[in-house]
Amino acid sequence: MKQLRRRSTLVATGVAALLLVPAAVAVAGGNSGPADTSLRALASKQGLRIGTAVDAAQLGTNKPYTDIVADQFSTVTPENAMKWESVEPSQGVHDWKQADQLVRFAQQHGQAVRGHTLMWHNQLPGWLTTGVADGSISDAELRDILHRHVTDEVTHFKGKVWQWDVANEVFANSWETPQPDGLNADDFWIKHLGSGIVADVFRWAHKADPKALLMYNDYNITGEDGTNAKFQAVYDFVKKLRAQGVPIDGLGEQAHLDTQYGFDARQYQADLQAFGDLGLKVAITEADVRTFVDNATDQVPTDALAQYAQPYEFSELLKGCQLVRQCISFTVWGVYDGDSWIPGTFSGEGYGLLYDVNLKPKPAYSTLQQDLKLAAGTVRHAGD
């Protein structure tokens, strides 16, 4: 889950017009049955995978939830089941149960898996943070522990994970003081192990599974805060890593939006394309569009216009990905509003996902469905 970030003012965009195609093309291949209109089936017509973050506690126990995950999405991301605190709650003692169950589910339903995440400052096991804080784990030992963690987890899932979010959120935002290279000097890993650790974790992950796609994942890296400074820092850093032969395959743009700030779709698409032009694959990894709601239980928007702004911004996110050939997957961060991270993190906000609190599809779902229909067969993405 992510910290609060600011958004630029709403900018009208002509992106939608670029995706309009003749009706005969839009329905090419036919829609002969219900399965053909699922998000995953429609996205597959352009070589794009569409996915969701999965709550392991809901999977298999909540049938409507499980059916949506199975029927609508072609890639899944464990919301928490692969994070370090989940897989190694006690030092040297691993618990792969929930993550393994998700991988089996994906295999049974023809889905790819996005592994999330190997190196992040948050949701670390208590034994690790306590040891660093009290000095019983030195920086040299911390590096060895991280190396072992990355190797153990990637090896455990070798051949079963399509993309790994290898390093997560280590760059400074516009309201933070960056190092000269743009990295956040206060990040747990950068503070203790220095800038070089970013390249190291990619090398370790690649050695453990040479065939997995290795991604850097972050928010505000496509101009959402109105400055584009964080995009530039990540772009320059990754370009340097690639020149040094570091095995980084792609960029994950989280795409957490808020209707109160608006969204510059032109900048977003241009930045995705710039990463693609570096020879990187790009992925939308954690999309949601939140707004102010009446309460955390019902999540009815307090502004009637938000019911139009939410599907509009979701649509702009998807279309930007569709227009960039190197964009290989589009993942929504959660299945339905009743099981969303948003109300617990952003006071007074919610309504961020494609399904409402009763697991019913919202206008945002229908909008993405229509966008995928219109673009069917127009672009083949680099990941197909």
C-alpha positions in Angstrom: 0.0 0.0 0.0 1.2 3.4 -0.8 1.6 6.8 0.8 -0.4 10.0 -0.1 0.7 11.7 -3.2 -0.4 14.8 -5.0 -1.9 15.0 -8.4 -1.8 17.6 -11.2 -4.9 19.5 -12.3 -7.2 17.8 -14.8 -6.0 18.2 -18.4 -8.3 17.4 -21.3 -6.8 14.8 -23.6 -7.3 13.6 -27.1 -6.0 10.1 -26.3 -9.5 8.7 -26.6 -9.7 9.7 -30.2 -6.6 7.9 -31.1 -8.1 4.6 -30.0 -11.3 4.9 -32.0 -11.5 2.2 -34.7 -14.2 1.2 -37.2 -17.0 -0.9 -35.7 -16.1 -3.8 -38.0 -12.6 -3.9 -36.6 -13.8 -3.5 -33.0 -15.8 -6.7 -33.2 -13.4 -8.6 -35.4 -13.3 -12.2 -34.2 -16.9 -12.0 -32.9 -18.4 -12.0 -29.4 -20.1 -15.4 -29.5 -20.5 -15.9 -25.8 -20.1 -14.4 -22.3 -16.5 -15.5 -22.0 -15.6 -13.4 -25.0 -16.6 -10.2 -23.2 -14.5 -10.7 -20.1 -11.7 -8.2 -19.6 -9.1 -11.0 -20.1 -10.5 -12.2 -23.3 -10.9 -8.7 -24.8 -7.3 -7.7 -23.7 -5.9 -10.9 -25.2 -7.0 -9.7 -28.7 -4.2 -7.2 -28.5 -1.6 -9.3 -26.7 -2.2 -7.4 -23.4 -2.7 -9.1 -20.0 -5.1 -7.5 -17.6 -4.9 -8.4 -13.9 -5.8 -7.7 -10.3 -4.2 -7.8 -6.9 -5.5 -10.8 -4.9 -6.3 -11.0 -1.2 -5.3 -14.6 -0.3 -7.8 -14.7 2.6 -10.7 -14.1 0.1 -9.5 -16.5 -2.6 -11.4 -19.8 -2.4 -13.5 -18.7 0.6 -15.5 -16.0 -1.1 -17.0 -17.6 -4.2 -18.2 -14.5 -6.0 -14.7 -12.9 -5.4 -13.0 -16.1 -6.6 -15.1 -16.4 -9.7 -14.3 -12.8 -10.7 -10.6 -13.3 -10.3 -10.7 -16.5 -12.3 -13.0 -15.2 -15.1 -12.0 -11.6 -15.6 -8.2 -11.5 -15.3 -5.3 -13.1 -17.0 -2.6 -12.1 -14.5 -2.7 -12.0 -10.7 -0.5 -10.2 -8.1 -0.5 -11.3 -4.5 -1.5 -8.3 -2.4 0.5 -9.4 0.6 1.3 -13.1 0.3 4.8 -12.7 -1.2 5.9 -9.7 1.0 8.8 -10.4 3.3 6.8 -10.3 6.5 4.5 -12.9 5.1 7.0 -15.4 3.7 9.6 -15.2 6.6 7.8 -14.2 9.8 10.6 -15.7 11.9 14.2 -15.6 10.7 15.1 -18.7 8.7 11.5 -20.0 8.9 9.6 -19.7 5.7 5.8 -19.8 5.2 5.0 -20.1 1.5 1.5 -21.5 2.0 -0.7 -18.6 0.8 1.7 -17.6 -2.0 1.8 -21.2 -3.2 -2.0 -21.4 -3.2 -2.2 -18.3 -5.4 0.4 -19.7 -7.8 -1.6 -23.0 -8.1 -4.8 -21.0 -8.7 -3.2 -19.1 -11.4 -1.8 -22.2 -13.1 -5.3 -23.8 -12.9 -6.9 -20.8 -14.6 -4.3 -20.0 -17.3 -3.0 -16.9 -15.5 0.4 -15.3 -15.2 1.8 -14.3 -11.8 3.3 -10.9 -10.9 5.6 -11.4 -7.9 5.3 -8.5 -5.4 7.8 -7.5 -3.9 11.4 -8.4 -3.1 13.0 -5.2 -1.7 10.7 -2.6 -0.1 11.0 -0.5 3.0 7.5 -1.5 4.3 6.0 -4.7 5.6 9.4 -6.1 6.6 9.4 -8.8 9.3 9.7 -7.6 12.9 12.9 -9.6 13.6 14.6 -7.7 10.8 13.6 -4.2 11.7 14.2 -4.8 15.4 17.6 -6.2 14.7 18.7 -3.3 12.6 17.3 -0.8 15.2 19.0 -2.3 18.2 22.3 -2.9 16.3 22.2 -6.7 16.5 22.1 -6.8 12.7 25.0 -4.8 11.2 24.8 -3.3 7.7 27.1 -6.0 6.3 24.8 -8.6 7.8 21.7 -6.8 6.5 23.1 -7.0 3.0 23.7 -10.8 3.4 20.2 -11.3 4.8 18.7 -9.4 1.8 20.8 -11.4 -0.6 19.5 -14.6 0.9 15.9 -13.4 1.0 15.9 -12.5 -2.7 17.6 -15.7 -3.7 15.4 -17.9 -1.5 12.1 -16.3 -2.7 12.9 -16.1 -6.4 14.3 -19.7 -6.4 11.2 -21.0 -4.6 9.0 -19.6 -7.4 11.4 -20.2 -10.3 9.6 -20.7 -13.5 6.2 -19.8 -11.9 6.4 -16.0 -11.8 6.2 -13.9 -15.0 7.2 -10.5 -13.6 8.9 -9.6 -10.3 8.7 -6.2 -8.6 12.3 -6.5 -7.6 12.8 -3.0 -6.1 9.9 -1.0 -4.9 9.6 2.8 -4.1 13.2 3.8 -3.4 13.1 7.2 -5.3 12.3 10.5 -3.6 9.0 12.3 -4.3 8.7 16.0 -5.0 8.1 16.7 -1.3 11.1 14.8 -0.2 14.9 15.6 -0.4 16.5 13.3 -2.9 20.1 12.2 -3.2 21.9 13.5 -6.2 20.8 10.4 -8.1 17.2 10.9 -7.2 17.0 8.1 -4.7 15.4 8.7 -1.3 18.2 9.1 1.3 15.7 8.1 4.0 14.7 4.9 2.4 15.5 1.9 4.7 17.6 0.1 2.1 19.3 3.1 0.6 20.2 4.5 4.1 21.8 1.3 5.2 23.2 -0.2 2.0 23.7 2.7 -0.4 22.6 3.3 -4.0 24.4 0.2 -5.3 21.9 -2.1 -3.6 19.4 -1.4 -6.4 21.6 -3.0 -9.0 22.6 -5.8 -6.7 19.0 -7.0 -6.1 18.4 -7.1 -9.8 21.5 -9.2 -10.3 20.6 -11.6 -7.5 17.0 -12.0 -8.8 18.3 -12.7 -12.3 20.7 -15.3 -11.1 17.9 -17.1 -9.2 15.6 -17.1 -12.2 17.1 -15.9 -15.5 13.8 -16.1 -17.4 11.6 -13.9 -15.1 11.0 -10.3 -16.1 12.5 -8.0 -13.5 10.8 -4.7 -12.8 11.4 -1.5 -10.9 8.0 -0.5 -9.3 7.0 3.0 -8.1 4.3 5.7 -8.0 4.4 9.3 -9.4 6.8 8.2 -12.1 4.6 9.4 -15.0 4.1 13.0 -13.9 1.1 12.5 -11.5 2.5 15.1 -9.0 2.7 17.7 -11.8 6.5 18.1 -11.8 7.8 15.0 -13.8 11.0 15.2 -11.6 10.6 11.7 -10.2 10.1 10.3 -13.7 13.3 12.0 -14.9 15.2 10.7 -11.9 14.0 7.1 -12.5 14.6 7.4 -16.2 18.2 8.6 -15.8 19.0 6.0 -13.1 17.6 3.1 -15.0 19.2 4.2 -18.3 22.6 4.1 -16.4 21.9 0.7 -14.9 21.1 -0.7 -18.4 24.3 0.8 -19.8 26.1 -1.1 -17.0 24.5 -4.4 -18.0 22.2 -4.6 -14.9 19.4 -7.1 -15.8 16.4 -4.7 -15.3 13.7 -5.6 -17.9 11.0 -3.1 -17.1 9.2 -0.3 -15.2 6.0 -0.7 -13.1 3.9 2.4 -12.9 1.5 2.0 -9.9 -1.1 4.5 -11.1 -2.9 5.3 -7.9 -5.1 8.2 -8.8 -7.5 10.5 -6.9 -10.3 12.4 -8.7 -9.8 15.5 -6.6 -6.4 16.1 -8.3 -7.1 15.2 -11.9 -4.8 13.4 -14.2 -2.5 14.5 -17.1 -3.0 11.7 -19.5 -0.7 13.1 -22.2 2.2 13.2 -19.8 1.5 9.8 -18.5 1.5 8.2 -22.0 4.6 10.2 -23.0 6.5 8.9 -20.0 5.4 5.3 -20.5 6.7 5.6 -24.1 10.0 7.2 -23.0 10.6 4.1 -20.7 9.6 1.9 -23.6 12.0 3.7 -25.9 14.9 2.7 -23.5 14.2 -0.9 -24.5 12.2 -1.5 -21.3 8.8 -3.2 -21.0 6.3 -1.2 -19.0 3.4 -2.4 -16.8 0.6 -0.6 -15.0 0.9 -2.5 -11.7 -1.5 -1.1 -9.0 -4.2 1.0 -10.7 -7.1 2.5 -8.7 -9.0 5.8 -8.8 -10.3 6.9 -5.4 -12.7 9.7 -4.4 -14.5 11.0 -1.4 -17.3 8.8 -0.1 -20.1 8.9 2.5 -18.6 6.2 4.7 -16.1 3.3 4.5 -18.8 0.7 4.4 -21.1 1.8 1.6 -18.6 4.0 -0.3 -21.0 6.1 -2.2 -19.3 9.1 -3.7 -20.2 12.4 -2.1 -19.8 14.3 -5.4 -22.1 13.1 -8.2 -19.4 14.1 -10.7 -17.0 11.6 -9.2 -19.1 8.8 -10.6 -18.1 10.0 -14.0 -14.6 11.1 -13.2 -13.6 7.6 -11.8 -14.3 5.6 -15.0 -12.9 8.5 -17.1 -9.5 8.3 -15.3 -9.5 4.5 -15.3 -10.1 4.7 -19.1 -7.2 7.2 -19.6 -4.9 4.9 -17.6 -5.8 1.9 -19.8 -5.7 3.8 -23.1 -2.3 5.2 -22.3 -1.1 1.6 -21.8 -2.9 0.4 -25.0 -1.1 3.1 -27.1 2.4 2.0 -25.9 3.4 -1.2 -27.5 5.9 -2.0 -24.7 3.1 -2.0 -22.1 2.5 -5.6 -21.4 0.0 -5.7 -18.5 -2.5 -3.6 -16.8 -3.3 -4.5 -13.1 -6.0 -3.1 -10.8 -4.9 -3.0 -7.2 -7.8 -5.1 -5.7 -11.0 -6.7 -6.8 -13.8 -4.8 -5.1 -14.4 -1.8 -2.9 -15.4 -3.9 0.1 -11.9 -5.3 0.3 -9.8 -2.2 -0.7 -6.8 -0.7 1.0 -8.0 2.8 0.3 -10.5 3.6 3.1 -8.0 2.5 5.7 -5.3 4.6 4.3 -7.0 7.7 3.0 -9.6 9.1 5.5 -12.9 9.7 3.9 -12.0 8.2 0.6 -12.9 5.0 -1.3 -14.8 3.7 -4.4 -11.4 3.1 -6.1 -11.9 -0.2 -7.9 -13.9 -1.8 -10.7 -16.4 -3.6 -8.5 -18.5 -2.1 -5.7 -18.8 -3.2 -2.1 -21.4 -5.8 -3.2 -19.1 -7.3 -5.9 -21.2 -5.7 -8.6 -19.4 -4.2 -11.7 -19.3 -0.4 -11.7 -19.3 2.0 -14.7 -15.5 1.8 -14.6 -15.6 -1.9 -15.5 -17.9 -1.3 -18.5 -15.7 1.6 -19.6 -12.6 -0.6 -19.6 -14.5 -3.3 -21.4 -15.5 -0.9 -24.1 -12.0 0.5 -24.5 -10.7 -3.1 -24.9 -13.4 -3.8 -27.5 -12.6 -0.7 -29.5 -8.8 -1.4 -29.6 -9.0 -5.2 -30.4 -6.6 -6.1 -33.1 -5.1 -2.6 -33.4 -1.8 -3.1 -31.5 0.1 -6.2 -30.5 2.0 -5.6 -27.3 5.6 -6.5 -26.7 4.7 -9.1 -24.1 2.6 -11.4 -26.3 
